[in-house]
Amino acid sequence: MIPSLRLAVLASGRGSNLAALVAARNAGSLPVEFSLVASDKSAAPALQLAERSDIATLALSPDDFASRQAFDLELFRRVAACGAELLVLAGFMRIIDAQALAPWVGRMINIHPSLLPKYRGLHTHRRALAAGDDEHGASVHYVTAELDGGPVIAQVRLPIETGDDEQRLAQRLLPLEHRLLVTVVEAIAANRLALTGQNVVFDGRPLDRPLQLRGERLL
């Protein structure tokens, strides 16, 4: 049996990716133990979801700190204190100070709704449609100080259909995002994924391109 990976999650919003991780843990398919769910918004539904799931929570307001760096350093100090081995950014809508994240490089991942390096930042669905793209998708990447710029681990792709608008495209992509994140975390828990320098290593092999999710498998 794979030992449980101690996991912390940062979320600013509704927590749908957190819900997918919790559901997979509850189903016995994801060997993780949730150490903490933290947010920069005290009313974030993700915190309520965590509380219902008997997961420890933390809400810190950036307004209570003198600077962004001071907030980030305290947040990450609290995360480290919970004993997490992997930190997942699941809709955490903040740019993180480089000093605060430095100890977590290689142990922190983010789910982003685009086929990186396309469309870093916000409004990814809108931008894909405006560009006339024929496909869209989501990426999981290791977090570095560059916004949505860390090494990409894996992606899932979705054809853009006639009639897609921003909301419909987002709704169609979301279940695939969930599956992608759960599958990547499962691979990390099984020690199949690691970051060596700037190289993503999967099953001992440095990748020359992001893995692709096909069904339930990373290929």
C-alpha positions in Angstrom: 0.0 0.0 0.0 1.3 3.5 -0.9 1.8 5.6 2.3 -0.5 8.6 2.5 1.0 11.9 1.2 0.4 14.8 3.5 -1.3 17.5 1.4 -2.2 21.2 1.9 -4.4 23.1 -0.4 -4.7 26.9 -1.0 -7.9 28.1 -2.5 -9.6 31.5 -2.9 -13.0 30.4 -4.2 -15.6 27.7 -4.4 -13.1 24.8 -4.1 -14.3 22.5 -6.9 -10.8 21.2 -7.4 -10.5 20.6 -3.7 -13.9 18.8 -3.8 -12.5 16.5 -6.5 -9.4 15.7 -4.4 -11.5 15.0 -1.3 -13.9 12.8 -3.3 -11.0 10.7 -4.7 -9.5 10.4 -1.2 -12.9 9.3 0.1 -13.2 6.7 -2.7 -9.9 5.2 -1.8 -8.3 6.0 -5.1 -6.1 8.9 -3.9 -3.7 8.0 -1.0 -3.5 11.5 0.6 -4.0 12.9 4.1 -5.2 16.5 4.1 -3.2 18.5 6.6 -4.7 22.0 5.9 -6.9 24.0 3.6 -6.0 27.7 3.7 -7.5 30.8 2.0 -6.9 34.5 1.7 -10.7 34.9 1.9 -12.5 34.0 5.2 -15.8 33.5 3.3 -14.4 31.2 0.7 -16.7 28.2 0.1 -13.5 26.0 -0.1 -13.1 26.5 3.7 -16.6 25.5 4.3 -16.1 22.4 2.2 -13.0 21.6 4.2 -14.8 22.0 7.5 -17.5 19.6 6.4 -14.8 17.1 5.5 -13.1 17.5 8.9 -10.0 19.1 7.4 -8.2 21.8 9.4 -8.6 25.3 7.9 -6.9 28.6 8.0 -8.1 32.0 6.8 -5.6 34.9 6.7 -6.5 38.3 5.3 -3.9 40.2 3.3 -5.3 43.4 4.7 -3.9 42.5 8.1 -0.3 42.6 6.9 2.0 45.5 6.1 3.0 44.0 2.7 2.3 41.2 0.3 5.6 39.6 1.2 4.7 39.7 4.9 1.4 38.0 4.2 2.9 35.3 2.0 5.7 34.5 4.5 3.3 34.1 7.4 0.9 32.0 5.2 3.7 29.7 4.1 5.1 29.5 7.7 1.7 28.2 8.8 1.5 25.7 5.9 5.0 24.4 6.7 4.0 24.0 10.4 1.1 21.6 9.4 3.6 19.1 8.0 2.4 19.1 4.4 4.7 17.4 1.9 2.8 18.7 -1.2 1.1 22.1 -1.6 -1.7 22.3 -4.2 -2.9 25.7 -5.5 -6.5 25.1 -6.5 -8.0 28.4 -7.5 -5.7 30.5 -5.3 -5.9 33.9 -6.9 -2.7 35.5 -5.7 0.8 36.0 -7.1 3.1 34.5 -4.5 6.3 36.3 -3.3 9.4 34.6 -4.5 11.0 34.3 -1.1 8.0 32.7 0.4 7.6 30.1 -2.3 11.4 29.3 -2.6 11.4 26.4 0.0 8.4 24.8 -1.8 9.8 24.7 -5.4 9.3 21.1 -6.5 6.7 20.5 -3.8 4.0 23.0 -5.0 1.7 22.6 -8.0 -1.0 24.7 -9.6 -4.0 23.8 -11.8 -4.5 26.4 -14.6 -7.3 26.5 -17.2 -5.3 26.8 -20.4 -2.8 24.9 -22.5 0.3 26.6 -21.1 2.3 28.5 -22.2 -0.8 29.9 -23.8 -3.0 32.3 -21.8 -1.2 32.8 -18.5 -3.2 34.8 -16.0 -6.9 35.4 -16.1 -9.9 35.0 -18.5 -8.3 32.0 -20.3 -11.6 30.7 -21.8 -12.5 34.2 -23.2 -9.0 34.5 -24.7 -9.0 31.1 -26.3 -12.4 31.9 -28.0 -11.3 35.3 -29.1 -8.2 33.8 -30.7 -10.2 31.4 -32.7 -8.5 28.4 -31.2 -9.8 24.9 -32.2 -8.9 23.4 -28.8 -8.6 24.5 -25.2 -7.6 22.7 -22.0 -6.0 22.8 -18.6 -2.4 22.3 -17.3 -0.9 21.3 -14.0 2.5 22.8 -13.4 5.1 23.2 -10.8 5.0 26.7 -9.2 7.8 29.1 -9.6 8.1 32.9 -9.1 7.0 33.4 -12.7 3.2 33.7 -13.1 1.9 30.4 -14.5 5.4 29.9 -15.8 6.8 26.9 -14.0 7.5 23.6 -15.7 4.3 22.0 -17.0 3.7 18.5 -15.7 0.6 17.4 -17.6 -2.3 18.7 -19.7 -5.8 17.7 -20.8 -7.2 18.9 -24.1 -10.8 19.7 -25.2 -12.1 20.5 -28.7 -13.8 23.9 -28.9 -17.3 23.4 -30.3 -19.5 25.6 -32.4 -21.7 27.4 -30.0 -19.2 27.5 -27.1 -19.2 30.7 -25.2 -17.0 31.5 -22.2 -19.4 30.0 -19.7 -20.1 26.8 -21.6 -16.5 26.2 -22.4 -15.6 26.6 -18.8 -18.3 24.2 -17.7 -17.2 21.6 -20.2 -13.6 21.9 -19.2 -14.1 21.8 -15.4 -14.6 18.0 -15.1 -11.5 17.4 -17.1 -9.5 19.8 -14.9 -10.7 17.8 -11.8 -9.6 14.5 -13.4 -6.2 16.0 -14.4 -5.4 17.3 -11.0 -6.4 14.1 -9.2 -4.3 12.0 -11.6 -1.2 14.2 -11.2 -1.5 14.2 -7.4 -1.9 10.4 -7.5 1.3 10.1 -9.5 3.2 12.3 -7.1 1.9 10.3 -4.2 3.2 7.2 -5.9 6.6 8.8 -6.3 6.3 8.7 -10.1 6.7 12.5 -10.6 9.5 14.8 -9.5 11.1 18.1 -10.4 14.9 18.0 -11.0 16.2 21.4 -11.8 13.9 22.6 -14.5 13.1 19.1 -15.7 9.9 17.2 -14.9 10.8 13.6 -14.3 8.2 10.9 -14.8 8.9 7.2 -13.9 12.6 8.1 -13.9 12.6 9.7 -17.4 13.0 13.5 -18.0 10.1 14.7 -20.1 10.6 16.7 -23.3 6.9 17.7 -23.4 4.0 17.7 -20.9 2.2 14.5 -20.2 -1.2 14.2 -21.7 -4.3 12.8 -19.9 -6.0 10.1 -21.9 -8.9 8.7 -20.0 -7.5 8.1 -16.5 -3.9 7.7 -17.6 -1.0 10.1 -18.1 0.8 9.4 -21.3 
